[in-house]
Amino acid sequence: LNEGCSNVLQEAMFTQRPIIATDVGGNPDLIQHNQNGILVESNDHIELALSILRLRDDTLHAKQLAENARSTALRLYPLDVMVRAYERVYMEEYYRKIASKRKFRKKVKLATLEQ
């Protein structure tokens, strides 16, 4: 299991949730263990369960982790930057689709003229 920078983690950070994540992929780039979340080893079900229980029992610690996670998210991913990035992705895809449709129509037109 390997994922780059997890959107789900980013969303959880923005919504100020206490986070427990596996120490794989891009997760350690977002989560600093016991600062803005908890990292557990992949496939360590006991460590995961103990971490869940720890946050359930220590609500002050859970709240602090969640607040720190939101602060980290706002620092790393300011909303205006994220909106521009998503807008760029959608516009690039939109123009790519338009260009491919035009190429297709041009090919069809050329094919009908050749007949």
N, C-alpha and C positions, 0 to 999 in steps of 0.2 A: 504494500500500500504506500503510494507516494503521490502527494499533491503539492503543487507549488504554493503560492500564497492563497490561502483559503478564504473565499468570499464569506463563507459561513462564520468563520472566526472574526473577520472584520465586522460583519453585521452584529455579531454578539457583543463585540467591543463597543461599537457605537451605541448599542441599546443598554449599555452598562449592566451586563450580566457577568456573574462570576464564571470563569472559564476553566474547564479541565480539558486538555488536549493531549494527544499523543505526541511524543517527541520525534516526529518524522517530517519529511518534506520541508516546506517553508514555515511550519508552525513555530519553530524556535526563533524565526525572524520576527514574529509578532508577539510571542509570549515569552516573557522572562520569568522563569520559575519563581513562584512565591512573591513576585512583585506586581504583576498584572494578570496573573493566572497561574495555573498549575500544569506542569508538564509531567506526563507519566510515560513509561516505556511502552512501546507498542506490544500488544498481546499480554500485558501484565494485568490480568483481571483483578487480582487482589489489590494491587496498588491503586487501580482505578476506583474500586469499591471503597477503599479506605479514604481516598481523596474526597469522594462524594460525601461520605459520612463526616469527614472533618469539616467540610464547608457547611453541611447541614447543622452541625453542632456548634460551630463557631461563626455565628452570623456577622459579627463585627469584622472578622477576617475576610469573609465572603464579600461584605460590602466594600471593604478597602480594596480588595482585588478588582472588583467591578468598577469602582471609581478610577482606579489607576489604568484599567483597560481602556475606559472611555477617553481619558486624557491622552493615552498613547495613540489611540485611533485618530483623535482630532489633530494631534501633532503630525502623525505620519500621513494621514489622508484627509487634508482639509476638504470640506464639502465642495467648494468651487472648483478645485482641481479635479475631484472625482467626476463632477458633472461634465466638465470639459472633456475629460478622457472618454467617458461613455458617449458623449455627443460625437466625438471624433470617430469612434468605432462604428457607430450607427451610420454616420454620413459616408464613411469610406465604403461600407457595405452597400449602402443605397446607390452610390455612384458606380460601384462595381457591377451591381445588378443592371443598372441602366445601360452601362457600356456593353454588357454581354447581350442584352436584348437588342440593342442597335446592331451589333455584329451579326446576330442571328437573323434579324430582318434583312440586313444587307446581303447575307448569304442566300436567303430565300429569294430575294429579288433577282440576284445574279443567276441563280439556278433556273428561275422561270424565264429569264431573257435568253438563256442558252438553248432552250427547247425549241 
